Amino acid sequence: MTALPHANDIALALDRAIERKELVILYQPKIALLNGALVGVEALMRWQSPRFGTVDPSMFIPIAERSGAIDELSEWGLRTVLRQWRDWRDQGIKTDIAFNISALSLRDLHFPDFIERLCQVENVPCDQLTIEVTEGATQHATRLLDTITRFRIKNMGVDLDDFGTGYSSLLQLRQLPYTGVKIDRCFVEDVASDPEARLIVNCIVQLAHGFGLTVTAEGIEDEATLDLLRELGCDHGQGFVIAAPLRGIELVPWVLGAGGEWRRRQAQAPCLSSAA
């Protein structure tokens, strides 16, 4: 069995990864379950290291946080996705981009100002960017109220990611001005086969809608799950049954091909109101 690389070795290699162009951003389409229209993409950072092979973000992001490299990593990622948005706009595609932000960055009250300046430099409207915040990153919700509020004042969306897996979900919905929640895949993957998972998803959808939030299900792997989520009133969905993460240059062909097929199929699906 190959030994896992030491954190210090990864930190040293990560320090040169941007310069050596080893990092890439992939984009996973997110569709409206009601009509199949593209409503956004989630930006996913990937690292293909010549030494370690494919390094999962769950490994290198915490190391970047501990080593102090997270700010450089976040800036590179944000500049990359904003420039990609501009390329898509020039090709006639305007869609929201969601980018996951480190918990450490959220502690900086001026971080929303920094992102706003990046948007201005890259000529991207702030309302085309959604900041994704993992639930575990916001356990001290009251300390983050000012930062998240500043994102909202600047018209950026803020979604609570991995919803339902932390201990403070309901408290956060009350205290923080989110625009949406993302149901964790651990609930989504069983919704078609497990009545309890379906009950939990249904409760999350109703709760989020009660707060005026949009609901996205992530990790949808089959059409039976997608149909059930649509029936339960979930707003948006993403997963391999819709599209695998794509390179930036692949999104426009997807929209013109498979994305158009999703719009046609969802438009032909039974109306939710008539099924209720």
MINU-840421 format. One record per residue: residue number from 1; residue in one letter; x, y, z of N, C-alpha, C in turn. Coordinates in pm, whole numbers. Layout:
BEGIN
   i aa n.east n.north   n.up ca.east ca.north  ca.up c.east c.north   c.up
 NUM  A      X       Y      Z       X        Y      Z      X       Y      Z
...
//
This chain:
BEGIN
   i aa n.east n.north   n.up ca.east ca.north  ca.up c.east c.north   c.up
   1  M     85    -120      0       0        0      0     88     125      0
   2  T     57     220    -88     134      344    -96    104     433     24
   3  A    208     481     89     191      566    206    136     702    165
   4  L     51     759    249      -2      891    222    108     995    237
   5  P    110    1095    151     214     1198    162    200    1275    292
   6  H    312    1320    345     313     1398    467    260    1539    439
   7  A    192    1597    537     133     1729    520    238    1834    483
   8  N    357    1824    542     462     1922    511    506    1911    365
   9  D    511    1788    313     549     1769    173    444    1829     80
  10  I    316    1809    115     209     1866     34    212    2019     39
  11  A    237    2074    159     242     2220    173    352    2279     86
  12  L    469    2214     83     580     2264      1    547    2256   -148
  13  A    486    2144   -189     449     2129   -331    338    2225   -370
  14  L    243    2248   -280     131     2337   -308    179    2481   -327
  15  D    287    2515   -258     341     2651   -268    382    2685   -410
  16  R    417    2583   -490     459     2606   -628    353    2565   -730
  17  A    241    2511   -682     142     2453   -773     80    2557   -866
  18  I     53    2678   -814      -7     2781   -898     92    2824  -1006
  19  E    215    2849   -964     319     2891  -1059    338    2788  -1169
  20  R    330    2661  -1133     355     2554  -1229    228    2512  -1305
  21  K    118    2582  -1279      -9     2558  -1347    -59    2415  -1328
  22  E    -44    2366  -1205     -92     2232  -1171   -237    2234  -1123
  23  L   -285    2353  -1086    -422     2367  -1038   -515    2401  -1153
  24  V   -634    2346  -1148    -736     2378  -1249   -870    2398  -1179
  25  I   -960    2466  -1246   -1098     2480  -1199  -1190    2407  -1296
  26  L  -1273    2319  -1240   -1378     2255  -1318  -1512    2316  -1276
  27  Y  -1612    2303  -1362   -1741     2370  -1339  -1853    2267  -1355
  28  Q  -1930    2246  -1248   -2041     2151  -1257  -2173    2226  -1274
  29  P  -2244    2201  -1384   -2370     2272  -1408  -2476    2243  -1301
  30  K  -2556    2344  -1276   -2669     2334  -1182  -2793    2376  -1259
  31  I  -2896    2291  -1260   -3016     2322  -1338  -3136    2346  -1248
  32  A  -3234    2419  -1301   -3363     2434  -1234  -3441    2305  -1257
  33  L  -3486    2242  -1150   -3557     2114  -1165  -3695    2133  -1227
  34  L  -3749    2254  -1222   -3881     2277  -1279  -3879    2277  -1431
  35  N  -3773    2335  -1490   -3772     2347  -1637  -3641    2306  -1703
  36  G  -3543    2262  -1624   -3418     2215  -1681  -3321    2322  -1725
  37  A  -3353    2449  -1703   -3266     2559  -1747  -3140    2565  -1661
  38  L  -3029    2603  -1723   -2905     2624  -1649  -2921    2747  -1560
  39  V  -2897    2731  -1430   -2908     2843  -1337  -2773    2880  -1276
  40  G  -2673    2796  -1295   -2543     2829  -1239  -2445    2714  -1256
  41  V  -2324    2738  -1212   -2222     2634  -1207  -2151    2645  -1074
  42  E  -2104    2531  -1023   -2019     2533   -905  -1875    2517   -949
  43  A  -1789    2609   -905   -1647     2602   -937  -1579    2506   -841
  44  L  -1507    2409   -895   -1442     2305   -816  -1292    2308   -844
  45  M  -1213    2334   -742   -1069     2340   -758  -1009    2200   -755
  46  R   -920    2172   -848    -854     2041   -856   -703    2062   -868
  47  W   -628    1971   -808    -482     1976   -812   -429    1844   -863
  48  Q   -361    1850   -977    -296     1733  -1033   -146    1750  -1014
  49  S    -92    1686   -910      48     1703   -875    134    1600   -947
  50  P    245    1642  -1010     334     1544  -1073    390    1444   -973
  51  R    401    1486   -847     460     1399   -744    356    1312   -676
  52  F    240    1370   -642     141     1299   -562     20    1251   -642
  53  G     13    1288   -768    -104     1254   -846   -219    1348   -814
  54  T   -342    1299   -824    -458     1381   -794   -473    1394   -643
  55  V   -466    1517   -595    -478     1545   -452   -617    1601   -426
  56  D   -693    1535   -340    -830     1577   -313   -832    1711   -238
  57  P   -927    1800   -273    -936     1928   -200   -954    1911    -50
  58  S  -1019    1801     -8   -1037     1780    136   -903    1759    206
  59  M   -799    1729    128    -665     1715    186   -586    1845    174
  60  F   -584    1905     53    -493     2019     37   -549    2152     86
  61  I   -681    2167     92    -736     2294    143   -703    2314    291
  62  P   -727    2215    379    -689     2234    520   -539    2261    537
  63  I   -457    2195    455    -313     2219    463   -279    2361    421
  64  A   -349    2410    317    -328     2548    274   -370    2646    384
  65  E   -475    2613    456    -518     2699    566   -413    2704    676
  66  R   -357    2589    709    -258     2584    817   -125    2647    777
  67  S    -90    2635    649      40     2685    604     37    2833    568
  68  G    -81    2893    562     -91     3033    526   -104    3057    377
  69  A   -121    2950    299    -131     2964    153   -274    2984    105
  70  I   -372    2982    196    -512     2982    153   -551    3112     85
  71  D   -494    3225    127    -531     3352     65   -487    3356    -81
  72  E   -365    3312   -108    -316     3308   -246   -399    3211   -329
  73  L   -435    3097   -269    -514     2997   -339   -652    3051   -373
  74  S   -715    3119   -276    -849     3175   -298   -845    3284   -404
  75  E   -744    3370   -399    -735     3477   -498   -717    3420   -638
  76  W   -629    3320   -651    -611     3258   -782   -741    3197   -832
  77  G   -812    3126   -744    -938     3063   -783  -1042    3164   -825
  78  L  -1055    3272   -748   -1156     3374   -779  -1124    3444   -911
  79  R   -999    3481   -932    -962     3546  -1058   -990    3453  -1176
  80  T   -961    3325  -1157    -981     3228  -1265  -1128    3216  -1301
  81  V  -1216    3205  -1200   -1359     3187  -1231  -1420    3315  -1286
  82  L  -1374    3430  -1241   -1428     3555  -1293  -1389    3574  -1439
  83  R  -1266    3540  -1471   -1223     3550  -1612  -1297    3448  -1698
  84  Q  -1325    3331  -1642   -1401     3231  -1717  -1543    3281  -1741
  85  W  -1603    3344  -1641   -1738     3400  -1659  -1738    3499  -1774
  86  R  -1633    3581  -1781   -1625     3682  -1887  -1616    3615  -2024
  87  D  -1540    3507  -2032   -1531     3434  -2159  -1667    3377  -2199
  88  W  -1739    3321  -2103   -1872     3267  -2133  -1967    3378  -2178
  89  R  -1960    3493  -2112   -2047     3606  -2151  -2020    3646  -2295
  90  D  -1893    3648  -2332   -1859     3685  -2469  -1913    3584  -2570
  91  Q  -1942    3462  -2523   -1998     3359  -2611  -2151    3348  -2595
  92  G  -2209    3442  -2521   -2355     3447  -2508  -2412    3372  -2391
  93  I  -2328    3325  -2297   -2375     3252  -2180  -2351    3336  -2055
  94  K  -2458    3373  -1985   -2446     3443  -1857  -2510    3356  -1749
  95  T  -2430    3312  -1654   -2481     3225  -1550  -2407    3250  -1420
  96  D  -2472    3219  -1311   -2413     3237  -1179  -2297    3139  -1159
  97  I  -2190    3183  -1091   -2081     3095  -1051  -2074    3091   -900
  98  A  -2074    2970   -844   -2061     2951   -700  -1918    2910   -668
  99  F  -1861    2974   -566   -1722     2948   -527  -1717    2928   -376
 100  N  -1656    2818   -334   -1648     2786   -191  -1537    2866   -124
 101  I  -1569    2926    -11   -1476     3012     60  -1430    2946    189
 102  S  -1302    2958    219   -1245     2904    342  -1303    2974    465
 103  A  -1314    2898    572   -1361     2955    698  -1267    3066    747
 104  L  -1138    3052    720   -1043     3154    764  -1070    3287    694
 105  S  -1102    3281    566   -1130     3405    492  -1255    3473    544
 106  L  -1351    3395    589   -1475     3452    638  -1456    3532    767
 107  R  -1346    3508    836   -1320     3582    959  -1271    3724    932
 108  D  -1233    3750    806   -1181     3882    768  -1297    3970    724
 109  L  -1325    4073    801   -1438     4160    772  -1424    4232    638
 110  H  -1300    4246    590   -1275     4318    465  -1271    4225    344
 111  F  -1289    4095    365   -1282     4001    253  -1389    4029    147
 112  P  -1514    4062    185   -1613     4097     83  -1570    4216     -3
 113  D  -1500    4315     57   -1451     4429    -20  -1347    4384   -121
 114  F  -1262    4289    -81   -1159     4237   -169  -1222    4168   -290
 115  I  -1324    4086   -266   -1390     4017   -376  -1461    4117   -467
 116  E  -1522    4219   -409   -1588     4322   -491  -1487    4389   -584
 117  R  -1367    4419   -532   -1264     4481   -616  -1222    4387   -729
 118  L  -1209    4258   -699   -1176     4162   -804  -1283    4162   -913
 119  C  -1410    4165   -872   -1519     4168   -969  -1511    4294  -1057
 120  Q  -1478    4407   -996   -1467     4531  -1071  -1351    4526  -1170
 121  V  -1237    4472  -1126   -1120     4462  -1213  -1148    4370  -1332
 122  E  -1220    4261  -1306   -1247     4163  -1411  -1377    4193  -1487
 123  N  -1445    4303  -1448   -1567     4346  -1517  -1676    4240  -1510
 124  V  -1698    4189  -1390   -1803     4089  -1365  -1900    4145  -1261
 125  P  -2031    4150  -1289   -2126     4198  -1189  -2124    4111  -1063
 126  C  -2126    4174   -948   -2120     4098   -822  -2236    4001   -809
 127  D  -2350    4033   -869   -2466     3947   -852  -2457    3817   -933
 128  Q  -2348    3801  -1009   -2326     3676  -1081  -2242    3578   -999
 129  L  -2200    3620   -879   -2114     3537   -795  -2188    3497   -667
 130  T  -2183    3367   -637   -2239     3315   -513  -2126    3257   -429
 131  I  -2121    3296   -304   -2022     3245   -211  -2083    3125   -139
 132  E  -2014    3011   -144   -2062     2893    -71  -1984    2879     59
 133  V  -2059    2860    166   -2003     2852    300  -2041    2717    358
 134  T  -1943    2636    394   -1976     2506    454  -2030    2528    595
 135  E  -2122    2442    635   -2187     2460    764  -2087    2455    878
 136  G  -1989    2365    868   -1890     2354    974  -1806    2479    988
 137  A  -1793    2557    880   -1712     2678    884  -1781    2791    960
 138  T  -1910    2778    985   -1986     2889   1042  -2045    2854   1178
 139  Q  -1975    2772   1255   -2028     2733   1385  -2040    2853   1478
 140  H  -1950    2949   1465   -1959     3071   1545  -2033    3175   1462
 141  A  -2163    3152   1447   -2242     3228   1351  -2243    3377   1379
 142  T  -2255    3414   1506   -2270     3556   1536  -2145    3635   1498
 143  R  -2028    3572   1501   -1905     3642   1466  -1895    3666   1316
 144  L  -1972    3591   1239   -1965     3601   1094  -2080    3683   1035
 145  L  -2169    3730   1120   -2286     3802   1071  -2246    3923    988
 146  D  -2149    4002   1035   -2109     4122    962  -2049    4088    826
 147  T  -1964    3983    821   -1899     3947    695  -2001    3902    593
 148  I  -2091    3812    632   -2191     3760    538  -2289    3870    498
 149  T  -2322    3956    591   -2409     4069    557  -2344    4159    452
 150  R  -2214    4177    461   -2144     4259    361  -2149    4195    223
 151  F  -2139    4062    217   -2157     3995     88  -2294    4028     30
 152  R  -2397    4021    114   -2533     4044     67  -2554    4190     24
 153  I  -2495    4285     97   -2507     4426     60  -2447    4449    -78
 154  K  -2344    4373   -111   -2278     4387   -241  -2346    4302   -349
 155  N  -2463    4246   -318   -2546     4169   -412  -2487    4033   -449
 156  M  -2392    3984   -370   -2345     3847   -391  -2436    3751   -317
 157  G  -2463    3635   -379   -2539     3533   -310  -2451    3463   -207
 158  V  -2513    3408   -105   -2440     3330     -3  -2522    3205     25
 159  D  -2467    3089    -11   -2535     2962     10  -2469    2885    125
 160  L  -2551    2822    206   -2502     2735    313  -2487    2595    257
 161  D  -2363    2550    244   -2331     2422    182  -2340    2310    286
 162  D  -2357    2186    235   -2360     2066    321  -2466    2078    430
 163  F  -2579    2137    396   -2681     2163    498  -2733    2031    556
 164  G  -2747    2030    688   -2803     1914    758  -2700    1828    825
 165  T  -2571    1854    801   -2467     1767    857  -2407    1825    984
 166  G  -2434    1949   1017   -2378     2012   1136  -2480    2024   1247
 167  Y  -2432    2070   1361   -2519     2075   1478  -2600    2204   1488
 168  S  -2566    2304   1406   -2625     2436   1428  -2707    2485   1309
 169  S  -2760    2393   1229   -2829     2431   1106  -2940    2532   1128
 170  L  -3032    2499   1215   -3149     2585   1234  -3110    2720   1290
 171  L  -3015    2721   1382   -2970     2847   1441  -2909    2937   1335
 172  Q  -2832    2879   1243   -2769     2959   1139  -2872    3020   1045
 173  L  -2977    2945   1013   -3079     3000    924  -3147    3120    987
 174  R  -3157    3121   1118   -3218     3234   1186  -3124    3353   1193
 175  Q  -2995    3327   1212   -2902     3435   1244  -2833    3496   1123
 176  L  -2814    3420   1016   -2730     3467    906  -2812    3486    778
 177  P  -2783    3591    701   -2865     3626    584  -2828    3548    457
 178  Y  -2851    3419    460   -2823     3337    342  -2926    3363    232
 179  T  -2888    3323    110   -2982     3327     -2  -3027    3187    -42
 180  G  -2952    3084      0   -2990     2948    -37  -2919    2845     51
 181  V  -2966    2721     43   -2902     2610    111  -2879    2499     10
 182  K  -2776    2419     35   -2745     2303    -49  -2758    2178     39
 183  I  -2848    2088     -1   -2869     1966     76  -2752    1873     54
 184  D  -2694    1825    162   -2577     1739    151  -2610    1610     78
 185  R  -2512    1560      2   -2532     1440    -80  -2564    1317      3
 186  C  -2528    1315    130   -2557     1197    212  -2707    1175    228
 187  F  -2787    1282    217   -2932     1268    219  -2987    1244     78
 188  V  -2927    1313    -20   -2976     1305   -157  -2961    1165   -215
 189  E  -2848    1099   -188   -2820      971   -252  -2917     860   -212
 190  D  -2985     876    -98   -3076      773    -50  -3223     812    -62
 191  V  -3252     928   -120   -3389      979   -115  -3487     890   -191
 192  A  -3441     819   -294   -3532      735   -373  -3556     598   -309
 193  S  -3471     560   -213   -3482      426   -155  -3510     424     -5
 194  D  -3490     537     62   -3503      542    207  -3610     644    247
 195  P  -3723     598    304   -3829      692    343  -3782     797    442
 196  E  -3689     760    529   -3641      858    627  -3559     968    559
 197  A  -3476     929    461   -3400     1031    387  -3495    1123    312
 198  R  -3600    1064    255   -3697     1146    182  -3768    1243    277
 199  L  -3799    1198    397   -3863     1285    496  -3772    1401    533
 200  I  -3643    1370    553   -3547     1474    589  -3536    1577    476
 201  V  -3524    1531    352   -3513     1622    239  -3638    1709    228
 202  N  -3754    1646    243   -3879     1721    236  -3884    1830    343
 203  C  -3841    1796    465   -3841     1893    574  -3744    2008    545
 204  I  -3627    1976    489   -3530     2080    457  -3586    2175    351
 205  V  -3649    2119    248   -3707     2201    142  -3812    2296    198
 206  Q  -3904    2241    279   -4010     2323    335  -3955    2429    430
 207  L  -3857    2390    510   -3797     2485    604  -3728    2599    531
 208  A  -3645    2563    432   -3572     2666    357  -3667    2760    285
 209  H  -3771    2704    222   -3868     2789    154  -3940    2881    252
 210  G  -3960    2833    374   -4022     2917    476  -3937    3038    511
 211  F  -3806    3023    496   -3713     3134    519  -3688    3215    392
 212  G  -3754    3179    283   -3736     3250    157  -3608    3215     84
 213  L  -3553    3095    107   -3427     3053     48  -3450    2954    -66
 214  T  -3360    2955   -164   -3363     2852   -267  -3292    2728   -216
 215  V  -3331    2612   -270   -3276     2485   -225  -3212    2412   -343
 216  T  -3086    2372   -325   -3013     2295   -426  -2977    2159   -369
 217  A  -3005    2054   -444   -2963     1919   -406  -2837    1886   -484
 218  E  -2732    1844   -414   -2608     1809   -482  -2587    1658   -476
 219  G  -2514    1608   -574   -2485     1465   -576  -2598    1380   -633
 220  I  -2677    1434   -728   -2785     1356   -789  -2723    1261   -892
 221  E  -2743    1132   -871   -2674     1033   -954  -2767     957  -1050
 222  D  -2899     969  -1034   -2989      895  -1122  -3118     973  -1139
 223  E  -3194     936  -1243   -3315     1012  -1276  -3428     988  -1176
 224  A  -3430     871  -1112   -3533      847  -1010  -3518     947   -896
 225  T  -3393     973   -855   -3367     1071   -749  -3405    1210   -795
 226  L  -3369    1243   -918   -3402     1376   -970  -3553    1397   -974
 227  D  -3628    1296  -1018   -3773     1309  -1027  -3835    1328   -888
 228  L  -3784    1256   -788   -3837     1270   -652  -3807    1409   -595
 229  L  -3687    1456   -620   -3652     1589   -571  -3740    1696   -635
 230  R  -3766    1680   -760   -3856     1772   -830  -3996    1765   -769
 231  E  -4041    1644   -741   -4173     1625   -680  -4181    1690   -542
 232  L  -4070    1687   -468   -4066     1744   -333  -4051    1896   -334
 233  G  -4034    1955   -452   -4028     2100   -462  -3888    2158   -452
 234  C  -3784    2073   -461   -3647     2124   -461  -3627    2212   -584
 235  D  -3560    2324   -566   -3548     2422   -673  -3444    2384   -778
 236  H  -3323    2351   -732   -3212     2329   -824  -3143    2196   -793
 237  G  -3072    2144   -893   -3001     2020   -872  -2872    2015   -951
 238  Q  -2776    1940   -897   -2652     1915   -969  -2604    1775   -934
 239  G  -2531    1714  -1025   -2482     1579  -1003  -2449    1515  -1135
 240  F  -2394    1396  -1130   -2344     1330  -1251  -2456    1293  -1347
 241  V  -2579    1273  -1297   -2686     1242  -1390  -2716    1362  -1481
 242  I  -2685    1480  -1434   -2704     1603  -1514  -2578    1632  -1594
 243  A  -2467    1640  -1525   -2338     1664  -1593  -2225    1645  -1493
 244  A  -2119    1583  -1538   -1996     1577  -1459  -1932    1716  -1460
 245  P  -1841    1743  -1367   -1768     1870  -1374  -1698    1886  -1508
 246  L  -1708    2005  -1565   -1658     2032  -1700  -1544    2133  -1696
 247  R  -1457    2124  -1794   -1360     2232  -1813  -1435    2355  -1865
 248  G  -1376    2470  -1845   -1443     2593  -1886  -1483    2595  -2032
 249  I  -1396    2543  -2118   -1425     2545  -2262  -1535    2446  -2300
 250  E  -1574    2358  -2208   -1675     2257  -2239  -1816    2301  -2205
 251  L  -1831    2412  -2131   -1964     2450  -2084  -2056    2493  -2200
 252  V  -2007    2577  -2288   -2092     2624  -2398  -2140    2508  -2484
 253  P  -2051    2414  -2527   -2102     2298  -2601  -2204    2217  -2521
 254  W  -2185    2208  -2389   -2283     2136  -2306  -2418    2207  -2309
 255  V  -2417    2338  -2294   -2542     2415  -2296  -2615    2394  -2429
 256  L  -2541    2395  -2538   -2602     2380  -2670  -2645    2237  -2699
 257  G  -2585    2140  -2627   -2617     1999  -2651  -2698    1938  -2539
 258  A  -2629    1875  -2444   -2698     1805  -2335  -2782    1899  -2250
 259  G  -2735    2023  -2231   -2813     2118  -2152  -2946    2149  -2217
 260  G  -2948    2161  -2348   -3074     2184  -2419  -3168    2067  -2406
 261  E  -3112    1947  -2405   -3194     1827  -2387  -3260    1825  -2250
 262  W  -3184    1868  -2147   -3244     1875  -2013  -3361    1972  -2011
 263  R  -3347    2086  -2077   -3457     2182  -2079  -3581    2122  -2144
 264  R  -3561    2050  -2255   -3676     1990  -2323  -3743    1882  -2237
 265  R  -3663    1800  -2175   -3718     1689  -2095  -3790    1738  -1971
 266  Q  -3732    1836  -1903   -3796     1886  -1782  -3924    1965  -1815
 267  A  -3923    2033  -1929   -4042     2106  -1970  -4159    2011  -2000
 268  Q  -4127    1888  -2039   -4229     1790  -2073  -4276    1710  -1950
 269  A  -4205    1723  -1838   -4241     1650  -1716  -4373    1701  -1661
 270  P  -4447    1617  -1585   -4576     1663  -1528  -4558    1784  -1440
 271  C  -4651    1875  -1449   -4648     1997  -1369  -4661    1962  -1221
 272  L  -4583    2027  -1135   -4587     1998   -992  -4724    2025   -933
 273  S  -4784    2132   -978   -4913     2170   -920  -5019    2065   -951
 274  S  -5013    2005  -1070   -5113     1906  -1104  -5089    1774  -1035
 275  A  -4961    1751   -995   -4928     1627   -927  -4958    1634   -779
 276  A  -4971    1757   -725   -4990     1771   -581  -5127    1723   -540
//
